[in-house]
């Protein structure tokens, strides 16, 4: 009888420990994929900032005063999509039901850093795209940088946690120095 109890105890322990191990492995896998996807969004934001800085090369104008602002934002969106379209865990142009999205589905903040920060922190703003110019001082000289910030949902694998859909986000921050005419002056 004692042998039967011991087998039953082992079986009960196994039933308790197995789900905990599976959940732990699932969480570790999610964390690894999340870090990779967030890194990819960060690199895409950097590439996007480079595109915007290149488009504004030689001008001191801000993006919101440019006549071709729409084209610059479209180019930024295409560049971000090119960088992120191979990762199925980054819901950039798709929603959680695999429906296609466009640039109009994003909350866009152009030269509006304050509202951008608020939108990035708000869980109701699912997709956010911010582009603004920021002045930084390096070695006593002012430089303008194009800053790109992106917020998109993360697709959780095997989501069995209710309410988790569209609650886990990926954030990308990119910066590129804007080339101003006369910035590089060479003397003989």
C-alpha positions in Angstrom: 0.0 0.0 0.0 2.9 2.4 0.8 4.4 1.8 -2.7 1.0 2.7 -4.3 0.9 6.0 -2.3 4.4 6.9 -3.3 3.5 6.4 -7.0 0.4 8.5 -6.6 2.4 11.2 -4.9 4.9 11.3 -7.7 2.1 11.5 -10.2 0.5 14.4 -8.4 3.9 16.2 -8.2 4.4 15.6 -11.9 1.0 17.0 -12.7 1.8 20.2 -10.7 5.3 20.7 -11.9 4.8 20.0 -15.6 2.5 23.0 -16.3 4.8 25.3 -14.4 7.7 24.1 -16.5 5.8 24.6 -19.7 4.7 28.1 -18.7 8.3 29.0 -17.7 9.6 27.8 -21.0 6.9 29.7 -22.8 7.8 32.9 -20.9 11.5 32.5 -21.6 10.8 32.0 -25.3 8.5 35.0 -25.4 11.2 37.1 -23.7 13.8 36.1 -26.2 11.5 36.8 -29.2 10.4 40.1 -27.6 14.0 41.3 -27.2 14.9 40.3 -30.7 11.8 42.0 -32.2 12.3 45.2 -30.1 15.9 45.3 -31.3 14.7 45.1 -34.9 12.2 47.9 -34.3 15.0 50.0 -32.8 17.2 49.4 -35.9 14.3 50.3 -38.2 13.8 53.6 -36.4 17.5 54.4 -36.8 17.3 53.6 -40.5 14.1 55.8 -40.7 15.8 58.7 -39.0 18.7 58.4 -41.5 16.1 58.5 -44.4 14.5 61.7 -43.0 17.8 63.3 -42.3 18.9 62.6 -45.8 15.7 64.0 -47.2 16.3 67.2 -45.2 19.9 67.5 -46.1 21.1 71.1 -46.5 18.0 72.8 -45.0 17.4 74.3 -41.6 13.6 74.0 -42.0 11.6 71.8 -39.7 9.7 68.9 -41.1 6.3 70.4 -40.4 7.0 73.4 -42.6 8.3 71.4 -45.6 6.1 71.3 -48.7 7.0 67.7 -49.4 6.3 66.6 -45.8 3.8 63.9 -47.0 6.4 62.4 -49.3 9.0 62.3 -46.5 6.6 60.6 -44.1 5.6 58.1 -46.9 9.3 57.4 -47.5 9.8 56.9 -43.7 6.9 54.5 -43.6 8.2 52.5 -46.6 11.7 52.3 -45.0 10.2 51.1 -41.7 8.1 48.5 -43.5 11.2 47.2 -45.4 13.1 46.7 -42.2 10.2 45.1 -40.3 8.3 43.0 -42.9 10.3 39.8 -42.3 9.4 39.6 -38.6 6.0 38.2 -37.9 6.1 39.2 -34.3 6.2 42.9 -35.1 2.7 44.0 -36.0 3.7 46.9 -38.2 1.5 46.6 -41.3 -0.8 43.9 -39.9 -3.2 43.7 -36.9 -3.5 40.7 -34.6 -6.1 39.2 -37.0 -3.7 39.5 -40.0 -5.6 42.4 -41.6 -3.5 44.8 -43.7 -3.0 48.3 -42.3 -1.8 51.5 -43.8 0.0 54.7 -42.7 -3.5 56.1 -41.8 -3.8 53.6 -39.0 -0.9 55.2 -37.2 -1.1 58.1 -34.8 1.5 60.5 -36.4 3.2 63.2 -34.6 5.4 65.5 -36.7 7.6 68.0 -34.9 5.5 67.5 -31.7 7.7 65.8 -29.1 5.4 66.5 -26.2 2.3 64.7 -27.7 4.6 62.0 -29.0 5.8 61.2 -25.5 2.2 61.1 -24.2 1.1 58.8 -27.1 4.0 56.4 -26.5 3.0 56.0 -22.9 -0.7 55.7 -23.6 -1.9 52.1 -24.0 -4.9 53.1 -26.1 -2.5 54.4 -28.8 -1.6 51.1 -30.4 0.5 52.3 -33.3 2.5 55.6 -33.1 5.0 57.2 -35.4 6.8 60.3 -34.3 9.3 62.4 -36.2 10.8 65.6 -34.8 13.9 67.7 -34.9 15.9 68.0 -31.7 18.9 70.3 -31.1 21.8 68.7 -29.3 25.1 70.2 -28.2 28.3 68.3 -28.8 31.7 69.8 -28.0 30.2 73.2 -27.7 28.4 73.1 -31.1 24.7 72.8 -31.8 23.6 70.1 -34.1 20.1 69.2 -35.2 19.1 65.6 -35.1 16.1 63.9 -36.7 14.5 61.7 -34.1 12.1 58.9 -35.1 10.1 57.0 -32.5 7.9 54.0 -33.3 5.4 52.1 -31.2 3.8 48.9 -32.5 2.2 45.9 -30.9 4.0 42.6 -30.3 2.4 39.4 -31.4 2.5 36.9 -28.6 2.9 33.3 -29.5 0.2 31.0 -28.2 -1.5 33.7 -26.2 -3.4 32.0 -23.4 -3.5 35.1 -21.1 -6.8 36.9 -21.5 -6.5 40.6 -22.4 -2.9 40.4 -23.4 -3.6 41.1 -27.1 -2.6 44.7 -28.1 -1.1 45.3 -24.6 2.5 44.3 -25.3 4.3 46.9 -27.4 7.6 47.3 -29.1 9.4 50.6 -29.0 12.0 51.9 -31.4 14.1 55.1 -31.1 16.3 56.3 -33.8 18.4 59.4 -34.3 20.4 60.8 -37.2 22.3 64.1 -37.5 20.9 66.4 -40.0 23.5 67.8 -42.5 23.3 71.5 -42.7 24.9 73.4 -45.6 28.2 74.9 -44.6 28.5 72.5 -41.7 31.8 71.1 -43.0 34.1 74.0 -43.8 37.6 73.3 -45.0 40.4 75.8 -44.9 43.6 75.8 -47.0 
